[in-house]
Amino acid sequence: LGSFATLGPVLRMAHSQAGDYLVTIEEKSKATFLRAYMNWRCMSAGSSRVCVRMVGHKMEESYSETLKEQMSIVEMPLSDPPLCISCCPVSGDLLVGCKNKLVMFCLKYLVINQNLTVLDFERSLILHIDNLIPAEVAFCARHIAITTELDVLILKLELVQQSADGTDQYAHRVSTLEKPVDGGPSTHTLQLELDEFIICQKPVELLGEESKLCEIPITLESTELPTEDTKHFQVRYLLFRRFSPDQSPFGFCEETKLHSVQLLPVYQTAHEETENKRELLSLFCFFSLPHVGYLYSVGKLVELISTYQYSEKSEQAVLTPQFLHVITSENLQCFTVRCSAAAARDEDPYIDTTMKACPPVALDVCTLRMQLFIGPRAICHFKNHIILLTKADTEDITERRKPTRRMLSRKADSIKSRTNSESEPGWNLYIINTVSTIQLYREMVDYSRTYENVKTESCIHLLSEAHLLVRAAMMDPIFLQSDEKEELLKAFSESCAFLGDCYSRFDTKDYHLALPYYRMSGLSMTEVLKRLVSEGDEIQTYEKGFLFYLTHSLNEDLNEELSKESANKVLQIFHLADPVQLPHILCSPCMRNVCPLTAVNYLQKVEKIMPSVVLTLTKAFMALKMGDLTMYEREMDSYKEVKYA
């Protein structure tokens, strides 16, 4: 598309899909600068014109024609050097992390004339946070995630009304710990003693309202011009987690640091009437230590969803609605995620009832695949692509051949490698197409069949992964425009049918899930019988899940009328598996085509084992259906004798 020069080395950069701008932290002469590149796509048309302007600079109408055809660089001066940045994927607003504060810039669409709209920013809010130097920040839908080396703090900015006297109510400060006043002799002596030790904070996890106790006070400062539409915020604490450094026989590991904090939005499932709208449904937060990653739900309920154990030290990770991609020193690893399982329960109150089901959020995650790469350094995700930056370090290869030199000069060599990285060869950029949802779904279903005959939980687990994969694809805002739309809908129904089969055939504690999965599949009772019941008169064993499905369907799905053959087969199934239910089954409207003579024969067999009034009445009912009044009177007389007795 094109290229453009920066002030100096780019320390951080991010792209915002909302507004289609690129924001960078650049370094020049030991100073750092925050810049946003607008309208950069005009470079692909061959235009080399560039306009540099300050944030909030008034646009004149006379510039309209030139602004259309040139890239704009917006300079955003800050009182403190910027350390990290994040763009909100929903609104396009920008969050900048500095020492002891976060600065929020709102994305503005300035209408110059009917033919031209220009993007700009307005500095709207500053969050002053005492004694905090952010390493990374994530920003989405007024939710903020901040990480330091070993701490994670997640906040939400909530709108508040002005008070009755007109004063602003957007200052919010929390302090829960009274610290000793410095300067006293005892304090000074204690400080001298503590200087001789390494102090490690105790690990802690605070969720929801408890996270207020994290002892990190925050003050909000509004910086936008006050108008009637000015929004006022207060801070709600959602999560605080503190880790301790990994310990080893040689002391503390200095490389134990958090990385890859990310907020992932999941939207309402797309429908025809909401085709052009994206309504936020759920929000998830991911962050990682070198050897373990954590995924939290931070929407309606704040809870830990999954923990990821890596086979080796991770460098960076990126979360998507379907997968977690992790790079290590030599691998690109892919894991399944539970975002769609959690979002499905936020969206549909009928999940986990007899009407609908979804694999549990607590389902163990799987490693899908592992690919070898030489020296992965950075990773990002866009639609169905993974973008990977690698560096083949020739010095490290040389060192491996000379173990003695490596032990002696490891530190010096690594410093040299970093300082001269701009001119070094060996950098590679890979764009990897992810496997399509349908193809991966089919691979999972095929693989699950290797466990089908042994009837293990592994078969259910694989089919659950396949089902969640399709669910996540259907929650994607571009689902309605997808070429795979019809295939995804078919795969969803098919996966529900496969899960219904498993819970019907296997001896599992969750046998009751056969009913909702079969209902979601759209299969009729007749179709389910054909899937599970063998042809002929051979005797089968029937598990609790299948009987549970049949019993509820016969009592509740009153619109389906079974054929004579199917109804007789149902009689045979219950006679073998649960004979006590026969009278109730025969009273179902679905069984009106059953052969009365066959029914009476089965009832008589059961009556010899366990005689009852209900059986006698049911036989009388069947006699009426056959038109046999003599048998009817005989059974009614028998019923009266038992009743009077």
Sequence and secondary structure as in RCSB ss.txt:
>XXXX:A:sequence
LGSFATLGPVLRMAHSQAGDYLVTIEEKSKATFLRAYMNWRCMSAGSSRVCVRMVGHKMEESYSETLKEQMSIVE
MPLSDPPLCISCCPVSGDLLVGCKNKLVMFCLKYLVINQNLTVLDFERSLILHIDNLIPAEVAFCARHIAITTEL
DVLILKLELVQQSADGTDQYAHRVSTLEKPVDGGPSTHTLQLELDEFIICQKPVELLGEESKLCEIPITLESTEL
PTEDTKHFQVRYLLFRRFSPDQSPFGFCEETKLHSVQLLPVYQTAHEETENKRELLSLFCFFSLPHVGYLYSVGK
LVELISTYQYSEKSEQAVLTPQFLHVITSENLQCFTVRCSAAAARDEDPYIDTTMKACPPVALDVCTLRMQLFIG
PRAICHFKNHIILLTKADTEDITERRKPTRRMLSRKADSIKSRTNSESEPGWNLYIINTVSTIQLYREMVDYSRT
YENVKTESCIHLLSEAHLLVRAAMMDPIFLQSDEKEELLKAFSESCAFLGDCYSRFDTKDYHLALPYYRMSGLSM
TEVLKRLVSEGDEIQTYEKGFLFYLTHSLNEDLNEELSKESANKVLQIFHLADPVQLPHILCSPCMRNVCPLTAV
NYLQKVEKIMPSVVLTLTKAFMALKMGDLTMYEREMDSYKEVKYA
>XXXX:A:secstr
      SS EEEEEEETTTTEEEEEEEETTEEEEEEEESGGGGGGT   EEEEETT    GGGHHHHHTSEEEEE
   SS   EEEE TTT  EEEEETTEEEEEEEEEEEEETTEEEEEEEEEEEEEETT   SEEEEETTEEEEE SS
EEEEEEEEEE   TT                TTSHHHHHHHHHHTTS      EEEEGGGGGGG   EEEEE S 
  TT  EEEEEEEEEEE    EETTEE TT   EEEEEEEEE    GGGTT   EEEEEEEEE SSEEEEEEESS
SEEEEEEEE SS EEEEEE SSEEEEEESSEEEEEE  HHHHHHHHH TTBTSSSB    TTS   EEEEEE SS
EEEEEEETTEEEEEEE  HHHHHHHH HHHHHHHHHHHHHHHHHTTTT S EEEEEEE   HHHHHHHHHHHHGG
GTTTT HHHHHHHHHHHHHHHHHHHSTTGGG TTHHHHHHHHHHHHHHHHHHHHHS  TTGGGHHHHHHHHT  H
HHHHHHHS SSS      HHHHHHHHHHHHH TT    HHHHHHHHHHHHHH GGGHHHHHTSGGGTTS HHHHH
HHHHHHHHHS  HHHHHHHHHHHHHHT HHHHHHHHHHHHHHHH 
